[in-house]
Amino acid sequence: MQYCNHCKVKLKNQKEQCPLCGNKLAPLEDDLEKKEIFPIIPSYLKSHLTLRILILISIILIVFSFSIYAIFPATLNWPLLLTFGLISIWLDLIFLVQKRFHIPKKIVWQVAILSLLSIFWDWKIGWIGWSITYVIPILCLVAMIIMYSIAIIMKLSPRDYITYVFIDALFGIIPIIFILFNLVDVIYPSIISIAISVIFLAAIFILQGKSIISELDKRMHM
Amino acid sequence: MKPDNKVKWTRMDNASKIFPATTNNRDTKVFRFACELYDEVDPEILQKALDITLDGFPLFKSVLRRGFFWYYFESSDLLPTVEIESEPVCAALYIKEKRNLLFRLFYFNNRINLEVFHALTDGAGVIWFMETLVYHYMTIKYKDIFPKDIAKINYKASISQKMSDSFEKNYRKGSSAFKKPQIPNIKAYQMRGTRVDENRTKLIEGAMSAKAVLDLAHEYETTLTIFLTSLFFYSIYKDMPSKMRKKPVVLSVPINLRQYFESFTARNFFSTMNVSYDFENKSAELSDIITSITESFKEGLSMENLNKHVAELMSLEKNPIARIIPLTLKDYTLKVANAIADRGVTSSISNIGRIVMPPEFAAYIHQFSICVSARRPQIVLCSYGDRLVISFTSPFLDTDVQRIFFQFLTNRGIDVEITTNL
């Protein structure tokens, strides 16, 4: 074993310097005792570089577009739209990465975020109503179907996705407001969304009622 | 319909609640219990031993989940696998939303390394798990050497006793219920240093003869724990810049409540006491520190104080307002409360105690050691036979406190063997 004369300690694993006082140590002659106690763990820091470059590119694009707009003015304030577009992408990405371990939860969040973003965009470019006519009903519908498919493919047990299908089905009924208040001209996407949601809700209650209750009991315990 | 409609879940006990709320990359709240053998570890046998051991510790098979109001443990069918060590010491185990088990079992050459997220259990619980694991490992690996009737494993308790929440059980509403935990308003001295890259933990283990240290403690007419606690105070003082001396040094000492209340739980059941020493007004002689610390220990370990601690921990769960606050808000509240309480603490020292294995195993087991993720340099120690291992973990590269601590022991004629991970 190596020995530090200053600290008067023996060293179990081979070192160049004493871990306590930092003085140089005489290397060990025989290799017999060289059995590492801890492995060398490589650094994990490289992966974030791509992300940083992407953020930098986004900022460069925004600055660039505003500069061009300032030099060559146009009737449409397109750099602002570009900025909103990039912000939308990043917002969505942040949520995607944050909830990456829980797919059904992620899908519900995506539905919520994309719905809000679509309303925002629709409003920003002069309210045509495409967000509530098409985007929201279709999003709810697609999300429900995707969740159910993923649950089957990944063999998730009902408790892992049932709550989220339930929440999404509740979302899916929201278009009823659009119809009741005459907010939409084309009503078939809303009607389909409502119908399918009601069927899903009924199925959940009839087939998985116990699951829902025990899930709620667990999640809401005080 | 799938049969798992009724999934088993367990409320989280009170001491545990703070851990998921305050865990982060800098302090993962993971602790490592290592068993060093004389031979290389056989991963297949270790896997077998783990499978048998887990049957007796159902909570280890659960994952931590977030409810709307509280965290809870949910039983899972994940199968833990033994792996060659591939992560830094005490790397994060609980990652929000990721449903993984709250422990991992690594092996590397002669060492079995069990790492556990603190919300699952405390030092006493993990010793128990490790003793069972090593027992099974030994009896499978050396089944020809050990006769069938070799010292049977001491199960100590039924599975339901192991699963019980001892805080709930030992909480008497009358005692000092609904008393808010008092957050001390003193700012203790804080150690500073250069951080290790990637927030890794620097571990320095010093192994020595337990008897030699005990003899030294007896020279000062005190116990091992009080002697080493005082020595830690002394080392911190020696390293402290003199302009900082007006702040007291405060060490937090965990107390295993199983000794004081009747409990066989394998879950968390501990409390902590803060022991402080004011170097500005008091002498820095080790013998004077010992006298003062002895008094503090006596006071902190009185039944009255222990009951108060249990009541304080329970008060959060029993407080009607706290109960209806959503978990996300609770997390922030606990984080803030923890940060404030943290300012009043310099470091901590925890003596896990003696590990007892059947005497026949002595020829195969070299030592046990235990360490914990650290916000600041801190100590955990345990002993097996005559081998006492004192583990310093630190987020800093600086090793002055450690050097002063171990040099004091070697200067008094104790042989110390040092092991480090970085």
HADDOCK unambig.tbl for C-alpha pairs under 7 A between the chains (distance, minus, plus):
assign (segid A and resid 7 and name CA) (segid B and resid 407 and name CA) 5.50 0.50 0.50
assign (segid A and resid 8 and name CA) (segid B and resid 410 and name CA) 6.03 0.50 0.50
assign (segid A and resid 9 and name CA) (segid B and resid 410 and name CA) 6.96 0.50 0.50
assign (segid A and resid 9 and name CA) (segid B and resid 415 and name CA) 6.78 0.50 0.50
assign (segid A and resid 9 and name CA) (segid B and resid 416 and name CA) 5.22 0.50 0.50
assign (segid A and resid 9 and name CA) (segid B and resid 417 and name CA) 5.85 0.50 0.50
assign (segid A and resid 9 and name CA) (segid B and resid 418 and name CA) 6.67 0.50 0.50
assign (segid A and resid 10 and name CA) (segid B and resid 416 and name CA) 6.19 0.50 0.50
assign (segid A and resid 10 and name CA) (segid B and resid 417 and name CA) 4.61 0.50 0.50
assign (segid A and resid 10 and name CA) (segid B and resid 418 and name CA) 6.02 0.50 0.50
assign (segid A and resid 11 and name CA) (segid B and resid 417 and name CA) 5.51 0.50 0.50
assign (segid A and resid 11 and name CA) (segid B and resid 418 and name CA) 4.78 0.50 0.50
assign (segid A and resid 11 and name CA) (segid B and resid 419 and name CA) 6.17 0.50 0.50
assign (segid A and resid 12 and name CA) (segid B and resid 417 and name CA) 6.18 0.50 0.50
assign (segid A and resid 12 and name CA) (segid B and resid 418 and name CA) 5.80 0.50 0.50
assign (segid A and resid 12 and name CA) (segid B and resid 419 and name CA) 5.31 0.50 0.50
assign (segid A and resid 13 and name CA) (segid B and resid 419 and name CA) 6.00 0.50 0.50
assign (segid A and resid 20 and name CA) (segid B and resid 399 and name CA) 5.68 0.50 0.50
assign (segid A and resid 20 and name CA) (segid B and resid 402 and name CA) 6.71 0.50 0.50
assign (segid A and resid 20 and name CA) (segid B and resid 403 and name CA) 4.92 0.50 0.50
assign (segid A and resid 21 and name CA) (segid B and resid 403 and name CA) 6.44 0.50 0.50
assign (segid A and resid 37 and name CA) (segid B and resid 108 and name CA) 6.95 0.50 0.50
assign (segid A and resid 37 and name CA) (segid B and resid 109 and name CA) 6.83 0.50 0.50
assign (segid A and resid 38 and name CA) (segid B and resid 421 and name CA) 5.71 0.50 0.50
assign (segid A and resid 39 and name CA) (segid B and resid 85 and name CA) 6.82 0.50 0.50
assign (segid A and resid 41 and name CA) (segid B and resid 86 and name CA) 6.41 0.50 0.50
assign (segid A and resid 41 and name CA) (segid B and resid 87 and name CA) 6.23 0.50 0.50
assign (segid A and resid 41 and name CA) (segid B and resid 88 and name CA) 6.33 0.50 0.50
assign (segid A and resid 99 and name CA) (segid B and resid 97 and name CA) 6.87 0.50 0.50
assign (segid A and resid 101 and name CA) (segid B and resid 97 and name CA) 5.72 0.50 0.50
assign (segid A and resid 101 and name CA) (segid B and resid 98 and name CA) 4.99 0.50 0.50
assign (segid A and resid 102 and name CA) (segid B and resid 97 and name CA) 6.27 0.50 0.50
assign (segid A and resid 211 and name CA) (segid B and resid 5 and name CA) 5.57 0.50 0.50
assign (segid A and resid 219 and name CA) (segid B and resid 67 and name CA) 4.04 0.50 0.50
assign (segid A and resid 219 and name CA) (segid B and resid 68 and name CA) 5.61 0.50 0.50
assign (segid A and resid 220 and name CA) (segid B and resid 67 and name CA) 6.00 0.50 0.50
assign (segid A and resid 220 and name CA) (segid B and resid 68 and name CA) 5.31 0.50 0.50
assign (segid A and resid 220 and name CA) (segid B and resid 69 and name CA) 6.16 0.50 0.50
assign (segid A and resid 221 and name CA) (segid B and resid 69 and name CA) 6.65 0.50 0.50
assign (segid A and resid 222 and name CA) (segid B and resid 69 and name CA) 5.92 0.50 0.50
assign (segid A and resid 222 and name CA) (segid B and resid 70 and name CA) 6.84 0.50 0.50
assign (segid A and resid 222 and name CA) (segid B and resid 323 and name CA) 5.71 0.50 0.50
assign (segid A and resid 222 and name CA) (segid B and resid 324 and name CA) 6.89 0.50 0.50
